[in-house]
Structure formats: C-alpha cells, structure tokens
C-alpha cells in the first residue's frame, strides 16, 4: 500500500525523509467524533513502497461535523509517532502489512 503523492506532505525525522497524509474527508465515525483522527506515514525514498505506518492519534479530527474543538497535527506529534513506531520495530523500507500505532489513550468519544 503506497500513499498518493498528491496531498501528502514531507517531514524529516532523524535524517530520514517521510511522506505523511491525512485522509481528505473524514470517515463517518471521525466526522461525528466517535473515533480519533488517523493518518498514514511512509518512507519517501526508495523505488519500492515499504510498510505504511497507520497512526491513530488521541485527538478529534479538525474537520469534524459536530463542532468539537480539535488541535491540528503538529510536526512534533508526527516525529514522536514515527520514533515510537521505529522503537516498536516498524521498518519503513521493508514490504509488509500496514503497521498500526495506537496513540489514542485518553480519547473520549463524543455522544
């Protein structure tokens, strides 16, 4: 699974360049703030796509439909997620199933 280059952004963490992307439209569950925001990350270099990192953040999606106040994903949050995933044996250059990282502890779904 490779990320679309269109709409993705780049970030460099510890000298390695990554591309990351948030889904353009919220899923139904994210739009109602029942589930937290998720985003995908992959290594930007290499001719073959590697393993994609799927991060479940602990915050609501900024473009939710119910008006819940949300904070945008900051580079510090993104960098910390990438480092945590690498510490948990995510290998972004090797092919495989998407690697799930759940950072949603403390997320409270909205009724």
C-alpha positions as a printed Julia matrix, in Angstrom:
111×3 Matrix{Float64}:
   0.0    0.0    0.0
   1.55   3.27  -1.09
   0.44   6.79  -0.29
  -0.68   9.09  -3.06
   1.96  11.73  -3.64
  -0.78  14.26  -4.29
  -1.86  15.7   -0.98
   0.96  14.17   1.03
   3.46  16.24   2.99
   7.11  15.62   3.77
   8.87  15.52   7.1
  12.44  14.59   8.01
  12.96  12.69  11.25
  16.49  11.77  12.36
  17.83  12.32   8.84
  15.24  10.1    7.11
  12.59  11.65   4.89
   8.97  10.5    5.19
   5.7   11.35   3.5
   2.51  11.58   5.51
  -1.11  12.16   4.7
  -4.45  12.6    6.39
  -7.5   11.33   4.57
  -9.12  14.19   2.63
 -12.61  13.64   4.0
 -13.41  12.35   7.46
 -14.83   8.88   7.83
 -18.36   8.8    9.23
 -17.04   7.81  12.67
 -14.38  10.58  12.65
 -16.87  13.17  11.41
 -19.08  12.5   14.43
 -16.05  12.36  16.8
 -16.74   8.75  17.74
 -13.2    7.74  16.72
  -9.98   9.78  16.7
  -8.08  11.14  13.73
  -5.84   8.71  11.84
  -3.04   9.41   9.39
  -0.59   7.4    7.3
   3.2    7.68   7.06
   5.73   6.02   4.74
   9.37   6.41   3.78
   9.74   8.94   0.97
  12.82   7.39  -0.63
  13.11   4.11  -2.44
  11.71   2.77  -5.67
   9.54   0.13  -3.97
   6.86   1.05  -1.44
   7.6   -0.21   2.05
   5.41  -0.75   5.06
   2.93   2.03   5.74
   2.52   3.28   9.29
  -1.09   3.96  10.33
  -1.25   6.22  13.4
  -4.39   6.58  15.45
  -3.97   9.89  17.26
  -5.59  10.81  20.52
  -7.47  13.82  19.2
 -10.57  14.63  17.22
 -10.35  15.41  13.54
 -10.25  19.19  12.94
 -12.84  18.93  10.15
 -15.42  17.1   12.28
 -19.11  17.72  11.7
 -20.24  18.38  15.25
 -18.05  21.38  16.06
 -15.78  19.73  18.62
 -12.65  21.81  19.07
  -9.58  19.99  17.76
  -5.87  20.66  17.51
  -4.1   20.11  14.17
  -1.34  17.52  13.89
   1.95  19.26  14.64
   5.41  18.21  13.41
   6.43  17.35  16.99
   3.49  14.91  17.31
   4.31  13.39  13.93
   8.01  13.0   14.77
   7.21  11.41  18.13
   4.85   8.94  16.43
   7.47   7.95  13.87
  10.13   7.48  16.56
   7.76   5.42  18.71
   6.84   3.2   15.75
  10.51   2.63  14.91
  11.16   1.75  18.55
   8.36  -0.82  18.23
  10.09  -2.42  15.22
   8.39  -0.62  12.33
  10.66  -0.99   9.3
   9.51   1.59   6.75
  11.67   0.29   3.87
  10.59  -3.37   4.03
   7.42  -4.54   2.34
   4.64  -5.87   4.5
   1.26  -5.24   6.06
   0.5   -1.78   7.43
   1.97  -1.18  10.88
  -0.65   0.08  13.36
   0.35   2.54  16.09
  -2.38   3.45  18.56
  -1.78   6.71  20.43
  -5.43   7.26  21.3
  -5.18   6.67  25.05
  -7.32   9.31  26.69
  -9.54   9.97  23.66
 -13.15  10.43  24.73
 -15.74   9.83  22.06
 -18.42  12.48  21.74
 -22.05  11.38  22.2
